[in-house]
């Protein structure tokens, strides 16, 4: 359990989260960051070790009674997302009876892939497994695999010969016409009475942070480009591709995703969307 006297906030060390966090303390946030990939932060939220975090939308659906959603913020795409990619030596329709290597870092992306195969391509016999070797190794061996985050961006920029790449955000949008919400900002219900003011202020702090970075993205992109092995322009284009809002159309998209997860027995029930007032 949390023993901290200040708000603990989950931090995903992916490029797509930088606009939320880079200027956050400058805009009044006084808590502490806890770093982890989405699956790690999901677990920390479940165990009550975080007060609030951007986390897999699928995690909200699994345990929605334990959380409130922070209004207005998400990590979404309207079309291409550029960092949730299926690499394959063949077209998607040719993946019948194949096994897909998947990431263990994100429950949302994995279940989106399952929905795409079943609902959009009517492939019921595609299986998936988390491998015990780096996914990049399998992709270079021309095996189909799902890769997310900065690693997906990096590999797509140097696509191995003979491999095709499919953007899951783009496929979702082509078939639904709706945004896909990869992550929501989730609040542990037990934290609400401990940090009411900090949680009430957080939404505006996040908004200001991302607006300030996206207004002048090149200085920071130039600094971090070498560390992540990407061109500064690629990083800026990526930040401008991600949709950080959570409006009515996004909510329609996430509700459709949850409905399809229920249809294919990936969820036991469709969750209610409960927001911080």
Rosetta blueprint (number, residue, H / E / L):
1 X L
2 X L
3 X L
4 X L
5 X L
6 X L
7 X L
8 X E
9 X E
10 X E
11 X E
12 X L
13 X L
14 X L
15 X H
16 X H
17 X H
18 X H
19 X H
20 X H
21 X H
22 X L
23 X L
24 X L
25 X H
26 X H
27 X H
28 X L
29 X L
30 X L
31 X L
32 X E
33 X E
34 X E
35 X E
36 X L
37 X L
38 X H
39 X H
40 X H
41 X H
42 X H
43 X H
44 X H
45 X H
46 X H
47 X L
48 X L
49 X L
50 X L
51 X L
52 X E
53 X E
54 X E
55 X E
56 X E
57 X H
58 X H
59 X H
60 X H
61 X H
62 X H
63 X L
64 X H
65 X H
66 X H
67 X E
68 X E
69 X E
70 X E
71 X E
72 X E
73 X E
74 X E
75 X E
76 X E
77 X E
78 X L
79 X L
80 X L
81 X L
82 X L
83 X L
84 X E
85 X E
86 X E
87 X E
88 X E
89 X L
90 X L
91 X L
92 X H
93 X H
94 X H
95 X H
96 X L
97 X L
98 X L
99 X E
100 X E
101 X E
102 X L
103 X L
104 X L
105 X L
106 X L
107 X H
108 X H
109 X H
110 X H
111 X H
112 X H
113 X H
114 X H
115 X H
116 X H
117 X H
118 X H
119 X H
120 X H
121 X L
122 X L
123 X L
124 X L
125 X L
126 X L
127 X E
128 X E
129 X E
130 X L
131 X L
132 X L
133 X L
134 X L
135 X H
136 X H
137 X H
138 X H
139 X H
140 X H
141 X L
142 X L
143 X L
144 X L
145 X E
146 X E
147 X E
148 X E
149 X H
150 X H
151 X H
152 X H
153 X H
154 X H
155 X H
156 X H
157 X H
158 X L
159 X L
160 X L
161 X L
162 X L
163 X L
164 X E
165 X E
166 X E
167 X E
168 X H
169 X H
170 X H
171 X H
172 X H
173 X H
174 X H
175 X H
176 X H
177 X L
178 X L
179 X L
180 X E
181 X E
182 X E
183 X E
184 X E
185 X E
186 X E
187 X E
188 X E
189 X H
190 X H
191 X H
192 X L
193 X L
194 X L
195 X L
196 X H
197 X H
198 X H
199 X H
200 X H
201 X H
202 X H
203 X H
204 X H
205 X H
206 X H
207 X H
208 X H
209 X H
210 X H
211 X H
212 X H
213 X H
214 X H
215 X H
216 X L
217 X L
218 X H
219 X H
220 X H
221 X H
222 X H
223 X H
224 X H
225 X H
226 X H
227 X H
228 X H
229 X L
230 X L
231 X L
232 X H
233 X H
234 X H
235 X H
236 X H
237 X H
238 X H
239 X H
240 X H
241 X H
242 X L
243 X E
244 X L
245 X L
246 X L
247 X L
248 X H
249 X H
250 X H
251 X H
252 X H
253 X H
254 X H
255 X H
256 X H
257 X H
258 X H
259 X H
260 X H
261 X H
262 X H
263 X H
264 X L
265 X L
266 X L
267 X L
268 X L
269 X L
270 X L
271 X L
272 X L
273 X L
274 X L
275 X E
276 X L
277 X L
